[in-house]
Amino acid sequence: MYQNNETKLLGLSLMISLALVSGCLWWFKVTTSPLSMLVSKNTSSEKATIPNYLSRGDHILFSDSTTLEKQLGVEAVTAVNYDEAVVKFTESLDLHRDDPEALIYLNNARIRDKPSHTIAAVVSISDDLNTAKDILRGVAQAQQEINQAGGIKGIPLKVLIANDDNNPKVAKKLASKLVSNPEILAVVGNFTSKVTQATADIYDSGKLVTISPISTSVKLSGISDFFFRTVPNDFLAGRALAKHMLQDLKQHNVAVLYNSQSESSQSLKSEFVTAVFLKGGRVVSEFDVSEKNFSAAKSFKEAINRGAQVLMLGADSSSLDQVLNVVKLNSKHRNSLGQQLVILAGNQVYSTKTLTVAGKDAEGMVVALPWHPVANPRSEFPKTADQLWGIDVNWRTAMAYDAVQALSAAIRRNPTRTGVQQELSAPNFFARGAAAPIRFFPSGDRYQPVNLVTIEPSNSSSLEYEFVPIP
């Protein structure tokens, strides 16, 4: 009897030990998986290891669009089972057609281990998820079109996705990592003007071209022989808005709202204010929405008291809520003629949030954009994008598409790092873009006319309001 009890106790002890060991193994597997490393990375981005910010398809960066099929595709890539990876990424895209990460991984898996030209696309996932996806849709679409057409002189294009968290410290480490990889011929990025400025020296020292689709600050002009951008800088946007206000609307007094903590917001504000003064207008007041004591109501009242006829919203994505509060206040205001103030804005205000949150209050707002799908009806890009993604794409997608097309044209002529730089800098360089030819000034800037759009009730969109080009 005593022996039987002892045997039972021994068996129970063994079972508990096995359970503990299994639990530890399970915990180790979970906490060291790509997805868990991504979660721990997001809690302390500066302490994260840079390899976890890079993926060719071996781990998922966009945790919000994870599917079982996508995770199985990632595991297949890690196991060098590319046939299985192609199947699983395709199945994931069947579920989420608008997932650019899955399409880039699919395109990469199709290449397998064959020779390829490699570029990196740097976005900020944790800071601005939607913009990151907008950019990668342009990159993925261009990659797919290039590879389906036979690649670059028969060699396919591979894309690495990188996440800089919109953090200069992380971005610098990431830039050094990209520079040290000799396979990478160029980079699409970085995300914001501030981060782009912080990393320029690193890319320049590594002779690695960066081509930005969204960084608009004038401070970036000529910052490096290896920096280019497909988006027009704020000089053009500021002058287009000032001209529209003074010449088309015949209004001369404007109040400006901007975010002093944003390089792009400050840049647009500065260029617009300069253009207004040069053309005979008057800036009656400037309001910094990043100040702790900023009040939309007080700022709007002060602008009215100082005789503002126009409001210019030099917002960035982080200050959009504050400026939309001003838009709502304006909708309730009427001057002696029963009119509201005219509202002008930069490209950061071009978002679904503006249409849904402000809605009717924002009707008539004028926004300066580098691209709009309706502005060039002969362009095939919007139609192809709609067929591929099943959603309307925006200027960020178009400018990222142009960035990859420009790099592809340069790589075709000279597939080395310095060769890419030399080709993009050549006076006769030319590439076909989403709507307009791609050419660069010696400063690295692209000249492309700025489109002005306005918000009107929608006739075709799923939303009540939409952005439409001004004739």
N, C-alpha and C positions, 0 to 999 in steps of 0.2 A: 504493500500500500504506500509506504513511504517512498519506495523506489519509483512507483508510478507517478506520484506527485512531483518527485524530482525531475522525472522525464518530461512531464507536462510543463513544468516551470522552465526547463531548459529549452523546450520547443518554442514556448512563448517568448523567451528571451531572444532566441534566434530570429523569430518573426519580427520582433520590434526592431532589432538591429538591421535586418534587411530593409524594413520600411524606412528607417532613418537614412540608410545609405541611398536608397532609391530617391528619397526626398531631396537629399543633398545633390544628387546627380541631376534631378529635374531642375532644382533651383539654379545650379551652375549653367545648365543648358539655356534656361530662360534668360538669366541675367547676362549671358555673354552672346545672345543672339543679336543679329543686326538691328531688329526692331527695339529690343530693350536698350541697346547701346544708344540708339537714337533718342529714346526717352530720357535716359540719364544725361545725354549730351545737352538736351534742351534745358535741363535744370541748371546747368552751369557751363555755358558755351565756351568760356575762355579756358576752362580746364580740359575740354574735350580734346581727344587726339585727332589730328587733322585727317588721317585716313578715313575716319568715320564721317567726314564731310564730303567725301568723294565716292562716286559710284559709276561704274561702267555697266551695271546690271547685276552686281554681286550683292547688293543690299538696297533696301528701300529707304529713300529719303523723305518721301511724302507719306507720312503715317495716316493722313486723313483719307487717302484713296487706296488703302491696302485692301486687296482681296486675297482669298486663299489661292486663287490661280496665279496671281502676281507673286505671292510669296513662294509658291512652288517653282515658278519661273526663275526667281532669284536663286533658289537652292540648286536648280539644274545648272545655272551658269557657274555657280561655285564648284559643282561637281564636273564641270567641263562637258556637260551633256547638252549641247546646243540644240539638237533636234527637239528634245523635250522642252527646252526653254522657249523655243519658237512657238510650240503648241500652247504652252501655258500663258505666255504673254498675249498671244492672239485671243485666247479665251477670256483673259482679263479685259482686253479692249472690247470684246463683244458685250461685256457687262458695263464698262465705263468707257464709252467711245471717245470722250474728251480728255483722257488722261495722257498728257504728253510724256510723262516719265515712262509709262509702259511702252509707248511707241518707240521712244529712243532705245530702251532696252531691247525691244524686239528687233529694231534695225541693227543694233550691235550684235545680237545673237545670230542673226542671219549671216553676218560677216565671219563668224566663228574665229579661228585663229589665222585667217588669211591675212596677207599684207593689207594695210589700210593707212589712210591719212587720218590723224587724230587731232581733234580740237576739244577744248573744254568750254562748258557754258556755266558761268557763275551767277547764281541767283541768291535771294534771301528768302528762305522758306519760312522760318519761324517769325520773321518780322512782317512779311507781306505775302501771304500764301497765294492770293489770287494773282497778283502781279507776277510772281515767280512762275506760275502756270501759264500766264499770258505769254511771257518771254519764251518759255520752253516749247510752247506750241509752234511759234515761229521757227525755232531751231529744229524741232522734230520734222516739221513739214518740209523745210528745205533739205534736211538730210535724206528724207524719204524720196523726194523728187530727184535729188542728185544720184542716189544709189539705184533707183529704178531706171534711170537713164543710162546706167552703165558705169557710174562712179566718175571719178576725176581721171580722165585718160585710162579708164579701165580699173582704177583702184577705188574701192568704196571709202566712204567717210564714216569714221567712228566718232562718237560724242561721249565725253565724260561729263557727268553732272556734278557741280560743286555748290556747296551752300556756305555763304560767308556770314550768315546771320545779321547782315548789315552792321557788322562789328569790325571796326578798323583793325583791332588786334588779331582777331580770327582771320580777317581777310589778308593781312600781311603774312601770317604763317601759311595760309593757303596759297598765296602767290609764290612764296618760296618753294613750296611743294610742287607746284605746277612748273615753275622754272627749272627745277632739278630733274624733271622727267623729259628726256630728250625726244620722246615720241610725240609730245604735244607741240604742234606747229603754231597754234594761235589760241586766243581766248576770247569768247563772247562775254563781255562783262566789264566792270563789276556792276553792282546793283545801283547804288545811289552815287551822286556826284561826290559826296564826302568820302566814301569808301574808295571810289575810283581815284580820287586825288591822293589818298593815303598809300595806295599800292603802286602808283605810277613809276616811282624810282626802282622798285624791285623788278617789275616787268622790263623796264628799260635796261637795267644792268644785265638781265638774262636774255636780252635781245628777243623777247617774246611779245608779239603784237597782241594788244587788247583792242577790241572794237566794241564800243558800248552802244546798245540800242535805246537807252533811256536817260543817260546822264547828260543834262542840258546846261550845266553851269558854264559861264563864259571863262571862268578861271582855268578850265581844262584845255582851252585852245592853246595849242603849241606847247603843252606841258611835257611832251616827250615825242621823239621821232617814231616811237612804237605805239602811240595812242591814236586811235581813229574813232569816229562815231557816225552812225547812220541817222541819228536823230538830229535835226537842226538845233543849234544852241539858242539860248534865251535872248540873244541880240535880235534875232529875227522875230521870235514870238512877241517880245516886248514892243517892238516897233509896229508889228501888225495890229496889236491891240490899241496902241496909241493912235495910229492912223485911223482906225475904224471909229474910235471915240471922237476925234477932232474933226475929221473930214466927212465921214459918213453920217454920224449921229449929231454933229454940230454941238457937242457938249464940251465944256472946257474945265470944269471943276471936278476933281476926283479924289476920293479917299481910298487909301490902300491898306489892305490887311495882309500880313505875311508872318512867317515863322522864322525868327532870327536863329533858331537852332538847326535849320535846314539850309544846306548850301544851295540847293536848287531853288528854294523859295526866296532866299535873299538875292540870288542872281536875277531871277525874273523881276522881282521888285525893283532892283537897281536899274535894270535895262528899261523897264517900262517908265519909271520916273524920269530917267534921262531923256527918253524919247518925248515924253509929254512936255517937259521944259523946252526942249529944242524946237518943238512945233508950236509953242505959244500957249500951252495949257497950264493949269495950276493944280498942284497937289496940295489939297487943303489940310490933310492930316494923314499920318501913318500909324497903324496899330499893330503891335507885336502880339500875336495870339498865344505865344509861348510864355508870356509874363504871368506870374502867379495870380495877380489881381486883374487879369483880363476879364472884361465883362462884355458880352455881345450887345446887351441892351445899352450900356453906357457908351460904348464905342459908336454904336449906330446913332444914338442921340447926338453925340458930339459931332459926328460927320454931318448930320443934318444942320445943326446949329452953325457950322462953319461954311455952309453953302454947297455941300457936295451934290453934284448932279449924277455922279457915277460912282460905283464901288468896284474896285479891282481886287479880286481874290487871288493873291499869290500863295495859295495853300500848297502843302504837300499832303501825303496820305495820312500822316499823323495828326494834322490839324484840320482835317476835313470837317469833323463834327462841329468845331467852333465856327467855321465860316458858314456852314449850312444853317446854324442858328441865326446868323445875321441875315441870310437869305429869307428865312421865315419872317423875321421882323420887318424886312423891307416889303414883303407882300401885304402887310397890314397898313403900310404907310402910304399916304397920298399928299402930294404937294398942293400948292394953290391952284394948279391946273388939273388936279385929280390924277396925277401921274406918280408912279413909283420911280425909284432910282434905277438907272440902267446898271446891270451887273456884267462885268467882264471877268474872265478867269483864265488861268493857265491849264496845261494839259492834265495836271493831277486831279482836277475837279471832274474830268471826264471819267465817270464811273457809274455803275449801276446804282450805287448807293445814293448818288446825287439825284437820280431819277426817281428812286423809290422813297427816300427820306424827305427830299424837298418837293418833288413832284410838281404840282401846279404852282407852288411858290417860286420855283426856279424857271418858270416859263419865260422865254425871251432872253435868258442868259446867253452870253456870247463867249465861246471857248476857243482858244487857239490850239490847233492840233497839227502834228506833222503829217498825219494821214487820216483819211476817212474812206470807208468802202464805197460810198456813193459819189465821192468827189471825182473819181476817174472810172466812169462806167465801162470803158474798154478793157480795163485790167481783168485778167483771169484769176488773179490771186484770191479775191474774196469768194468767188464761186468754188474754187478748189478747196479753200479752207472750210467753207460750209459743208461740202461733201465729205471732207475728212473728219471734222470735229463734230458736226451736227449742231454747232452754235455760232453766233455771230462773233467774229474776232475784232480786236481793236488795234489802235496804233502801236501798242507795245509788241503785239504779235507780228505786225507788218515790219517794224523796224528790226526785230530780231531775225526775221526771215531774210531781210536785206543784208544783215551782218554776215550771215552764213553764205549767202550768195556772193558777197564781195570776197570773202575768204576763199571760197571755192574757185573763183576766177583767178585769184592771186596764186593759189596753190597749183592750179593747172599750168601756170606759166613758169613757176619757180618754187618747187616743193621743199623749201628750207625756211627756217625762221627768218633769217635775214632776207631771203628771197621774197617772202611774203611782204615784208616791210617795204622792200624796194619796188615791188609791183604796185602796191596800194599807193605809194608816194609818186609814182610815175605820172607825168602830166597827161599822158594819153590813156590812163587807166579808165576802164569802163566795165560795169556789170549791170545786168538787168535786175531791177528791183520789183517790189510788189506793185508799184504804180509809176515810179520814175527812175531814170537812169541813176546809177550810183557813181559819183565822182567825188574826189576829196581835194580840198585846198591844202597847201603846204602845212597849215596849222593842224591838219587832221580832221577839220570840220567838213561837214557835207553841206553843200548848198542845195536846198530843196524848199520850194515855196511853202509857206505855212497856210493851212486851211483854217478858216473861221467857220464854226458851226454854232447853231443855236438850238435851244430846247423847245420842242413843239409837241402838241398832242400826237400820239402815234397812230399811224394808219396800218403799219405792217408789223411792228414789234409786239412781243407778248406783254410788254409793259405799257402803261397808260401814256407815258411820255418817251420821247427819243431825241437823240442828237441828229440834226439834219444840216447839211452844208448851206451856208448863206450864198445866194446866187451872186 
